[in-house]
Amino acid sequence: MWPARCCKNRKGTEGGRRDGHQPAGGSVLGKRGRRLLARASLRFSAGEHLRICPQGYTCCTSHMEENLANRSRAELETALLDSGRALQATLTTQLQNFDDHFQHLLNESERALQDTFPGAFGELYTQSARAFRDLYSELRLYYRGANLHLEETLAEFWARLLERLFRQLHPQLLLPDDYLDCLGKQAEALRPFGEAPRELRLRATRAFVAARAFVQGLGVASDVVRKVAQVPLGPECSRAVMKLVYCAHCLGVPGARPCPDYCRNVLKGCLANQADLDAEWRNLLDSMVLITDKFWGPSGAESVIGSVHLWLAEAINALQDNRDMLTAKVIQGCGNPKVNPQSSGPEQKQRRGKLVLQERPPTGSLEKLVSEAKAQLRDAQDFWISLPGMLCSEKMAMSTASDDRCWNGMAKGRYLPEVMGDGLANQINNPEVEVDITKPDMTVRQQIMQLKVMTNRLRSAYNGNDVDFQDASDDSSGSGSGDSCPDDLCGRRVSKKSSSPRTTLTHALPGLSEREGQKTSASGCPRPCVSLMLLLSLVLSAARPTWR
């Protein structure tokens, strides 16, 4: 609020209204700023000592002016943080809601498997239950940002499962590792699980990639708001805001609130770097809105993530149906295995019935989440360029009209200069803030790069492709350097049956456990590796995948 007590004007009337009430409208002025003005001398001086305010009849000392300039900058920075918190809260809530929904779909699928498979498949399932648990664990890790290659993960699962089930189907045979390796090499041609592995791979990759990219986009957007809101304002901005907010009080006209266009010019100059986020910010939010189209249909996230167990049941059914033909072809290609002398007797061909599961109809909760998210993302599109007007209206006690009664920076009167455009390049002739357009803020530039990389990832995910992604705005940037990126941080290889390269960590979701976090790689990647990833991202961005 405007200070209730400040310098007396020339007629000896106390600043503010005669009845002691404060003028309506909020202000960026803080309690400390009000105290500084309250301590001002009630005697006016000529004002030659002033360096920021007009050198007229004043009650402010040069020391007060300096303190108020520092306070005005701190108070504007606080106002920026406050403005970002509401948007951060919206994005964080969205992320949590979508994350909960996708996790619930996967949990329900695993629960359905655990409820139905033991009774339908008996030991054929129970002795391989760990392989199924591991698959669901790795699907969760992938969705939450771990450095797993999803197609390789699925291929390794089917290979392990085939080895286990083939052994169980033929307990009377000795099946050494080299024989199972031969079996694995023929698996693609033999198609022991029918079409289920191929269908799951095609649908799951698109569904999980789309779901993961969307929630990562929410995380990136929230991070950008948080980090940019913390960018400190420069000394020229503090002088301009001091002149905007406090100089009217120093000159004894506290009732004159800032002219609207004057306030906008000051804040457009102060927030010029932030406004440069606008284009890439809009691209990101547009891409996030568009990728929600991939949540629907037979290959959509809603259908696929909650139906993984259906393909697994179909696969085991197919293996049982093709058992005899499969065994004959394996013996033909790999030779006749030896009989296991420790076997309890001849093989018993006890065939169980098929497990037929029905896909559960969607509940509509995801549709509601998407509808709300689209509306909120569209509302947030002009966040960066609307900040000056919003802060002037809500925090600066701006005058309601450009007339001769508002504060124009020099006196009570009309403000004549035109309002500057948005962004750094448009501030070259800003009459209120001296802005060096040749020195962009590097933190903001890093966040622009972050937005570009995430947008490229979303566009690739829209086409069903998963590309490497690295968080370009590391919190620890500048804290250290290295000549190379350690193997355990960048390009880590995960060895299971074979050592296969994994994609680097994407933007990991909140709530990763310590165990899961150890499988990710972006948080500790030194600067050279980050630079390499940024270069790769720029190349990918230049390629501009075609939207379909």
N, C-alpha and C positions, 0 to 999 in steps of 0.2 A: 504494500500500500504506500501511497505518497506519505511523506512525513507530516505528522500533525503539527510540528513546530519547527520552524527554520528561521531564516533571516527575516528581519522586519523590512518592509518596503519603505519607500521614502516618506510616506505619510504616517509611518509608525504603526501601520496595521500589521498584525501578526500574520505570517504566511498561512495560507489555507483559508477556510471560511470563518466568518465572524462567530458563528455558533460553535466553533471548535470541532465540527465534524469534518472528517476527511472526505475529499472528493471521491466520487464513485469510480470504479475501475481498478483492476489490479496493476501492480507495478513490479519490475524486477528488483526494486530497492529492497535491501535486506535490513535487518535490525541494526547491524553495525553501521550501515550507511546512514540510517536515521539518527543514530547516536552522534555520529560525526557532525551532521548538520545541526543537531540540537545544541552542540557545544559551540557552534559558531558565534563569533562576536556579534553583538547586536548593533555594533557601530560599522557603518559602511566606510570603505576606503576607495581610492580612485581605481585600483585594480591593475596598475602597471605590472605587478608581480605575477599575474596569471599567465600560464603557458598554454592552457587548453581552452578555457572559457573566454568569451569576448572580454576585452580589457575595458570594462565599464565599471560603473558604481557597484561595489561588491562587498560582501561580508565574509568571503572565503579567503583563507590564507593560502600561500603556495603549498604549504605542507598538507593542508586539508585537501587541496586540489589533487595532489599526488596520491594521497590515501584513497580518495573517492574514485580516482581512475582505477586503482588496483581493485577496489571493491566492486566497481561496475563490471570489470572483466570477470571476476570470480562469480558474481551473481548471474551474469549471462551464461557462464559455463554451467552453473547449477541449473539454470532454466533449460539449457540444452539437454542435460542429463535427464531432467524430469520429463521433457517432451519425448525422449527416446524410450523411457521406461514403459509407457503405455503400449507402444508398438512392439517392444520386446516381449511384453507380457502376452500380447495377442499371438505372436509367432510361437512363443514357447508353449502356450496352451494348445495351439493347433498341432504342434509337433508331438506333444504328449498324447493328444487324443488319437491322432493317426497311428502313432507308435503302439498305443494300447490296442487299437483295433487290429492291426496287422499281427501283433504278437498273439492276440486272442484267437485269430483265425488259425495260426500255426499250432497253438496249444490245443485247440479243439480237434484238429486233424490228428495230432499225436495221441490224444486221449481216445479218439475213436479207434485208432489202430490198436492201442493197448487193450481196449474193451472187446474187440471182435476177433483179432488175429489168433489169440491162444486157442479159443474154442474151434475155430475153423481149420487151423493148420497144425495145431498141436506142437510137437517137438520141432517140426520144420520151422516154426517161428521162434519158439522159446529158446532154442539153442543158438539162434542168430539174432536174438533180441538186441544185443549190444550194437550190432551193425545198424539197426533201425534207429536206435537212440542216438548214435553218433551222427547219422544223417540229419536228424532234426536239429541236433546241436550245431552242426556246421551250417545249416540253412539259417539258423538264428544269427550265428556269427557273421555270415555273409550279409544278411539284411542290415545288421547293426554296424557294418563298416569294416569288418576284418579283411585282411589281405588274402582272400580266398578267390580262386577262379571257379566260378559256379559250374561250368560245363565239366571241368576236370574233377571237381568234387563229386558230381553225379556219376561220371564215368568210373571213378575209383570205387564208389559205393557199389555199383552193379558188378564190378569185377570181384570185389570181396564177397558179395552176396552169392555170386555164382559158385565160387570156390567152396563156400560153407555149405550151401544147399546141395551141391553135387556130391560132396562127401556124405552128407546125411542120407541122400537118396541111394547111395551105394556103400553101405557100411561093410559089405563083404569083400570090398576091393581095397588094395593098397594104392593110395594116390599120393605119391611123393610130390615135392614142390615142382620138380621139372615137368612132371605130367600135368600139374595144374597150370603151369606156365603155358604149356602147349594148348590146354583148354582155353586159356584166356586169349591166346592169339587167334583162335578160331571163333571166338564168341560173336564178333561182329557179323561174320558170315552165317553163323548158326542161328542167331537171334533167339536164344533160349527163352527170353522173357517176352517174346512177341514184339508188338509195337509200343508197349508201355514205356520202355526207356526213352525211345525217340520222342514220343508225345510229351512225356514229362520234361525232357530237356528243352524242347521247343517252347513249351508254354511257361515252364518255371523260369527260364532265363528272362523272358520278356516281363513276366509278372513281378518277379523279385527285383529286377533292374529298375522298373518303373516305380515300385513302391519305395525302394531304397533311395533313388534319386530325388523323389519328391520330399521325403522327410529330411534328407540331407540339405535340400534347397532351403527348407524352413530353418534348419540349423545355421546355414551360412548367412541367410538374411538377418537372423537375430544377432549373429556375431558381428556383422557389418555395422548394424545400428549401435551396438554396444561400443565397438572400438572407435567409430567415428565420433560418437557423442563425447568421447574422452579426449578428443584432439584439443590441445590448448589454443586459446586465441592469442593473437599477436599484440604487441604494444600499440600499433596504430589502431587496432580495433578497440582497445581499452580506452584510448583517448576519444575516439568517436562516440563510444557508448557513454562515457563520462559527460561529454558535451550534450548528448541527447537526453540523458536522464537527470543529471544533477545541476547543470549550469543555470537552468532557469531558477533554481533555488538560490544559487550563489548570487544571482543578479536581482533577487527579491521579487520574482514573479512566479512563485510556486504553483499558482493556479493554472498556468498555461501548460497544457499537456502537449506532447510532441505531435507535430503535423504528420498525418498518415504517410505521405510520400517521403517525408524526411526520415521517418523511422524505417521505412522499407529500404531506402538507399543505404542507411547505416548497416542494417543487418544483411542486405545483399552483398555488401563489401566484406563484412565480417565472415559470412558463411559462403563465400564464393567457391572455395574448394569443395565444400559439402554439396553444393548444387551440381558440381561436375559429376556426381554419382548418378544423376537422374537417368541418363540414357541407358546405362548398363543395369541399373536397378529396375527399370521398366522391363528390359529384356528378360531379366531373371523372373520377375513376377508373371510376365506373359507366358514364359516357358513352363512355369509351375502350373498355371491354370490349364494350359494345353495338355500337359502330360496326364492330367486326371482323366482324360478320355481313355487312357490305357487301363483304367481300373475296371472296365466293364467288358462283357463278352466272354466267350469261351477261353480266351487267353488272358483275361484281365486278372488283376490282383485279387479282386473279390472272389472270383471263381476258383483260381488256381491255388492260392496260398492255403485255403481251407480244405483243399481236396487232394493233397499229396498222397494221403493213405489210399485213395481210390486207385491210383496208378500202381501203387505197391501191391495192392490186392490183385489187380489185373495181371501183374507180372508173375506172381506166384501161381495164380491159376494157369497161366500159359505154360509155365515151367512144368507143372504136373501133367498137363495135357500132352505136352511134347516130350515127355520123359523118355519113352522108349526110342523114339526116332533120334532124339538128341544123343542118347547113349551110344547108339549104333554109329552115328556120324563121328562122335569123339573117338571111339575105338578105331574107326577107319582112318582117321587123320593122325591119331597120336599113338596107336598101337594098343595091344591087349594088355591091360594092367594085371599085375599079379593078384592072387587071392589073398586076403588077409587071414592068416592062420588063427588069429585071436578072435575072429568073428564068431558070434554065437550060433550061427547057422546060416542056411540059405536066405537070400534076400526075401523079405515079405513085401509084396506089392499091395500094401494096404492103402487104398486111395481114399482120400477124404473128399467131401463135397466142395463145390466151388463156393467162394465167398463173393456174394453180389451185394454191393453197397450202392446206395443212392446218394447223389449229391444233394446237400442241404440247400434249400432255397435261400437267397440273400435276405437278411433281416431288414434292410433299408437303412441301417445305421451309417454305413459308409456313404450312402447317397446324401444323407443329411450333413455329414461332416464335410463332404466335398462342396455342397451348396453353400455352407457357411464360410468355408475357406475361400472360395472364389469371390464372394462378396467382400470379405475382409482384405484379400490381396488386391482387389481392384481399388478399394478405398485407400490403400497404402501406396498406390503407384506414384502419386505426386508428393510424397512425404518430404523429399529433400528440397524441392523448389518451393514448397508451401511453408517451409519453416519461417522465413522472414515475416511473412504476413501473419502467420499464426502467433508468433512471439510478440509482434507489435500489438496485436489485438488482445491477447490474453495476459501478457506479462508487462508490457510497457505503458499501460494506462494511456494508450494512444487516443488522440482526439477523435471524435466521431466524424469530423468533416474537415476538409482543407479550407479553412477560412482565416480571417485576419485575427482570430483569437487564439490560435495554436502557437506552440513554440517551434520556430524554424531554425534553431541553432544559434541565432544571433539576437533575436528579440521576439516579442509577440507580434506575429504577422503571418501573411500568406507565404507558403513555400513554393517557389517557382521552378527550380530545376526538375527535369524529367526523371522518371524512375528508370534506373539501369536494368538491363536484362539479367538473366540468371547465368551463373558460372563465372569462372576466373577471367576468361577472355573478354567478357563484357564489362569488366570493372576498370578498364584503362582510363576512362574519363569520369570515374565516380567522384562527385564533388565533396563527399563526406569522409571517405576512407581512402587513404593512400595504399593501394594494393599493387604489389610487385607481381605482375602476371607471368614473369619469367621464372618464378620460384614456386611451383606447386608443392603442396604439402605431401610428403612422401607416404605418410600413413594412409591418407585418403587415396593416393595412387595405388597403394598395395591392395586396398579394399576394392577398387575398381577392377584390378586384375583378378581378385578373388571372385567377383561377380561374373566376369567374363568366363573364367574357367568353369564355374558351376553351371552357367547357362549352356556352355558347350556340352557339358556332361548330360544335362537335361535333354538337349536336342538329340544327342546320340541315343539316350535311353528311350526317347520317343520312337526311334527306329529300331528298338530292340537291341541296341549295342551298348556294351559296358566298356568305358574307356578309363584309363588310369587318371587318377585325380589326386592332387595334393593340396592341402590347405596352404595357400600362399601367404596368409597373414598370421604367421606363427607368433604367439604371444611373447616368445623368448627371442624374437628377432633382434639381432644386434648384441646378444649376450655372449656370443662366442663364435668361433669359426673353426673350420677344419679343412684339410686338403682333400679329403675324400669322404664319401658317405659310407659308414660302416655297414657290413653285410647284415647285421642284426637290426638295422634301422631302415635302410632303403633297399628295395628289391630283395627282400628276405625270401629265402626258399624254405618251403615247408615240406619235410620229407615224411612220406607215409610208405607206400610200397615203392615209390620212386621219387627222386628229387625233381620236382617240377616248379618252374617259376610261378610266383603268385603276383597278382596285381597289388600295388601299394594301397595303403589305407585310404579310403575316401573320408569324407567328413563323418567321423564316428558319432553315433547318437549318444545322448546323455544316458547314464546308467550302465555303461559297460563295466562289468566286474573287473577286478584286478587280473583275473586269469584271462579274460577276454582281451583286456587291454594289452597284455603281453604279446598278443598276436597281431597287434596293429603297429603301424610304423610312422605315421605322419608327425606325431607330436614331438619327436626328438631329432628330426632330420636336419643336419647342419646346412648352412646357407648354400654351399656349392650344389648340393643335391636339390635344394629348393629351386635354385636358379635353373638347373637343368630341366626340372619338371615344368617351370614356368615357360621355358623356351618351347618345350614339347606342347604345352597347352596353347601357346600362341599359334604354333603350326596347325594344331587341330582346329583352333578357332577359325583360322583363315580358310580351312577347308569347307566350313559351313555346311554341315550335313543337310540334305534336302528333307523338308517336312513332307510327310505323306498322310 
